Amino acid sequence: MATKEELCSKIKEVFPDIGACGIDVEVDYDDTNKAWVVDLKKDQHELKTFLEEPEAQQCMEGKQCVSLGLQIAELRRNIDQL
């Protein structure tokens, strides 16, 4: 299993616009749900998404980060509507 630092770095590598558009990302493992919690923030906007371990592993391998990409796109849409 990846560490939160490794997963966070991979997310920033796969989605370089996170830093470019000022979106902060935090990653923590939720033992209760047995999934990674990816918390995206920009100003007063915040979105959290759960990343199941198999999907997190696929993301780490550079294969796919679909649900995370959708969350990032939604956050950017919310910000752009301001």
N, C-alpha and C positions, 0 to 999 in steps of 0.2 A: 504494500500500500504506500502511496506517495505521502510525503509530508505536506503540511499546509504551505510551507514556503515553496516547495517544488511545484505544487499545483497552482499557486498564485503566480509564480514566474511563468509557467506554461500558459496560463490564461492571458497574461500580458503579452506573451510572445504571439499567441494565436490571434489576439484582438488588440493590436497595437494602438487602435484609436481610443482605448480606455484612458490611457495617460494623456493622449493628444487632446481629447475633448474635456479633460479635467474630471473624469469619472474615477472615484476611489473604489478600490476593490479590497474586500477582506474575505478570507477563507478560514473556516473552522470546521472541525468534524463534530457532528452531532451524534453522540452515542445512543441517544434514545431512538432516533430515526435511522441510525446506521447509514448516514449519508453526509456528504460534505454540504455545508451551507455557504453559498457564495452571496455576499452582501455587496451590492453596487450602490454607491451614493454620489450624488452631485447636488450641491446646495441643499435645498429642502426635500429633494426627491430621493427616494430610496426604494430599491427592489431587492428582495431576497429570493433565491431559488435553491432548491435542493438538487444536488448532483449525486446520483447513486454511484456506488463504488465502481461497478462495471463501466459506466459512462465516464467517470473520472479517469479510469485507467485508459480508456480509448482516447480521451482527450490528451493524456500524458504521452501516449504513443503517436499523437498527431493524426489520429484517424478521424475523429469527429467530436465536436462540441456543440451539437445542434441546439439543445434546450438553452444552454448558456448564451449562444449567439442570439436566440430569440429574445431572451431577457435583456441583453445589451441593446438590441434594436428597439425594444419597447421603452427602455429608459431614455434613449436618445430622442425618440418621438415625443415623449412627455416633456423633455427639456426644450426641444425645438418649438413646441406649441406655446411657450411663454412669450 
